[in-house]
Amino acid sequence: MIAQWSEFNVAMAGATAALAGLVIVAASVNIAEIVKSRTLTARLLAGIAALVLALAVSALGLVPDLDLAWYGGLIIVVTLLAAAFQVNVTRLIARDPDPADRARPLKYLIGFLPLAAYVVAGVMVWAGHPSGLHLAAAGCLLAIVSAIVVSWVALVEVLR
């Protein structure tokens, strides 16, 4: 089943790698201002982690003769690693002294969308359910969208 997704995985691996690089370059332009904020650096890191997650899942989908159970298990493992960054962002925003920042859940909730999709996809793929691969594709697209939104918001906020 995984072989049928090879073209999608190749495209997504390339796209997510390029986007991660662009986010890093964009952040480096204003790095002095970004590092002054606890939440901006963490949010950008979580956005990059989401892109790396999508890259890892797509790249793993290209491994020849990878068993579905192994693929599902690996999706779960890399998702849990990426989730550590999103949990850290959520914790930092919750502790932010500015009540206006704590009142904006979009700043951290959007990052959990691809994680949730990938965890469920990993479980489904591990169990041998073919629609788990469709959910993994949705997770990849959600990772791209959430990383772009989070990065854009962080980069705009640094200029305020």
N, C-alpha and C positions, 0 to 999 in steps of 0.2 A: 504493500500500500504506500509506503513512503516514497518509493521510486516515482510514483505518479506526481509527486509534489516537487520534483527536482528543479524544474524551471522556476517555480515560485520561490523556492528556497535560495536559488542562485540570485534571483533578482532582489530578494529581501536582504540577503547577506551583504550584497554590494550597497544597497540603499542605506541600510542601517549603519554600516561602517563609514560611509561618506557623511551621513548626517552627524554621527558622533564626532567625527573630525571637524566638521563645520561648527558645531556647538562649542567645541574646545577652542577653536580659533576665534570665534566671536567673543567668547568669555575672556580670552587672553587680552583682547584690546582694552578692556576695562578692569583687568584683574586687580589693580590696586584698590578700586572702589568695591569690588565684589567681595574681597576677603575681609573687608571691614564689617560685613554683615554675617551673622551666624546663620541666618536662614537662607540667604541667597546662595551661599556656597553649597550648603546642603541640598537645596532644591536643584541647583545645576548638576550636582553629583548624582542625585536620584534620576534626573532626566537622562544623563549619560548612561547610568546603570540600566535604565529601561531599554535604551538603544542597544547596549551590549548584550542584554538578555535576548532581545529579538535576533541579534546577530548570532549569538551562541545557539539558540534553538534552530535557526535556519541552517547554520553550518553543521550542526549535529544531524540534521535531516538529510545531509548530503553524504554522510559516512556510509560507504558501501556495506551492504549486508547487515545493517544494524537491525537487531530484533526490535519489534514493537514494544515489548515490555521494557527493554533497556532504554529505548528512546523516551518512553513515558516517564520512567524513573529519572532520567537525566533532565528532562524538562522540569520536573518537580524540584530537583536539587538546584539547578541554576536559577529557578524562580525564587526559591527560598533565599539564596544568596543575594539576589537583587532586592528582595523584600526588606532585607536589613537596612538598606539605604533609605527606602521609603518610610519605614518605621521610624528611623532616626529623624527624618524631616518632620514627620507628624509630631514627634515628641518635642522637637525644637520650636515648632510653630505654636504648639499648645502652651509652651512655657514662655513665649515671647511676651515681653512686658507691654507691648502695644496692643490694647484690646481690639483695635480695628483689624490688625493682622490675624488675631485668633478668631475673629468673626467671619473670616473668609475661607470656608472649608474647601473651596475649589482649589486653593493653593496646595492642598495635600491629597484630597480625595481622588482627583483625576489620576494620580499616580498609582492608585490601587486597582484601577480598571484592568490594565493589561496583566497585572499580577494575578488577579482573580481568574481571568480567562485562561492564563497559562497553567495555573494549578489544576483547574477543572480539566483542561485539555490533557495535562500530564496523567491525571488519574484515568481519564477515559482511554487514552492511548495505551497506558500500562495494562488496562483491562482488556485491550484488544478491540475496542469500539472504534470503527473507522471515522465517525463524526468528530472524534477528538482531534483529528488532523485539521478539520475545518475550524474548530475552536482555536487551535494553535495559530492558524492563519489570522483569525480575528484578533488574537492576542498580539500578534506581530503588528498589525495595522493600528491597534489601540496603543501599543508602545510607541510607535512613530508619532501618532497624533498627540499623545500625552506629553512626550518628550519635547515636541515642538512648542506646544502651548506653555509648558512649564519653563522652557528655556526663553521663549519670547517674553513672558511676564517677568522673569528674573532680569533679563537684559534691559528691559524697559524700566523696571524699578530702579536699577542702578543709576540711571540717568536723571531720576527725579530729585 
